[in-house]
Amino acid sequence: VKDWYNRTGFTDQSRARATRQAPSIRVYHAGHAAYYILLLIRVFLWLAASLPRIPLKHR
């Protein structure tokens, strides 16, 4: 039983898990960054489009 559940096998599994998880975490963060950048671009475009319509009194 000890040979089947040895430390080297366990570390190999954890390394394999870590290498599998790392790219997905990077993709997840990159996806979120892109989402927020697009959201900011939309907000700035909306402001650029709507501010000139507002009369000077209300600015």
C-alpha positions, -999 to +999 in steps of 0.1 A: +000+000+000+029+024+008+045+018-026+012+025-044+008+058-025+044+069-025+055+105-023+071+108-057+039+097-074+020+123-053+043+151-062+042+141-099+004+143-097+004+177-080+029+190-106+007+177-134-023+194-117-004+227-113+007+227-149-028+219-161-044+247-139-019+275-147-029+282-183-066+281-175-060+307-147-041+329-171-069+326-197-095+334-170-076+366-159-070+376-195-107+371-203-117+393-173-091+420-182-104+421-218-140+423-205-133+452-183-112+470-210-142+467-234-165+479-207-144+510-201-142+516-238-180+514-240-184+538-210-160+564-226-177+561-260-211+567-243-197+597-224-182+611-256-215+607-274-238+620-246-218+649-232-220+672-262-258+668-262-261+681-226-267+719-225-239+740-209-262+749-180-266+713-168-229+703-171 
